[in-house]
Amino acid sequence: MSYNNTKLQEKARYNAIKEVKSDRKIAQVARRYGCFRSTIYRWLKKHELMIKNYELAPNAQHLPTISSRPKTSPRSLNNELVEQIIQVH
């Protein structure tokens, strides 16, 4: 499965998780969905974490795509410098 942000992809991720939780081997599920075993493990971990953090209802029928946007920008200017620049102009 290539990176995709469609609702069908979210449902496919959930279906893969559901198969693993119903005692199917991860290697079989990975082959069936055309991805690596490590990908299935990441989906499982993400699913459990989202339920634990109340970001996803326990009975949700999908696993949403999370943005790949960086959370921080190490090269960005600090707020004080930005304020000084705004005051000058």
N, C-alpha and C positions, 0 to 999 in steps of 0.2 A: 504494500500500500504506500503510495507516494504521499507527500504532505498535501493535505487537502482541508478545506474549511467548510465542507458541506454538511448538511444534516444527516445525509446517508452515511458519511464517514463517521460521525459521532455515534450513530446507531451501530455501525459495524464494530467499532471499538468496544461498545457495551456488549455486543453479542459475543465477541472474543472473550471478554472477562467472564461472562456468564458461562461459557463453555468450560473455561478453566475451573471455575468454582463448582461445576457439576462433575468434577473428577476426571476431566479429559486432560491428557498430558500436554504440557506447554509446547513441546516440540510439534505435536500434531496440530495444535491450534495455529501455531506460527506458520506451518506449511500451508494450512488451509487458507489463511488470510494473506499469505505472501509477504511475510515480514520476518524479522529476526526474533529469536526467543527473548533477547534483551528488551525488545520493544514491548512484548507482551508483559514482561515483568514491570516495565516502566508504567504501562497502562494500569496494571493492578495496583501499583504503589500510589499512582495519582488518584485512582478511584477511591481507595481507602482514605487517603489524606483529605480529599474533597468532602467525603462524608463526615469524617472526624471534625473538620473545620466548619461544618454546616454550610458549605458552598454548594452542596449537591444533596438533594433529598435521597434518603436510602432507597426509595422505590423508583428513582428516576430511570428512564429507559434509554439513556444516552450518556456519553462521556464527552463533555464539551472540549473544543479546541481552545487552548490557552494562548494568548498572544505571545509571540516570540520577541516582542519589543523589549529592549534592555530596561531594566528597572532603574539603573543609574547611568549617569554620563560622567565618567571620571575627568574628562577634559572640559567640562562646562565651567563657566565663570561662577564665582560665589555670589550670593545675593547682595552683599555689601557693594561689590564692584559694579554690579548691574545698576544698583540704585544711584551710585555716583555718576555713572555714564548717563543715566536718564536726567539727572539734575543738571549736568553740563549742557545737554542739548535742550 
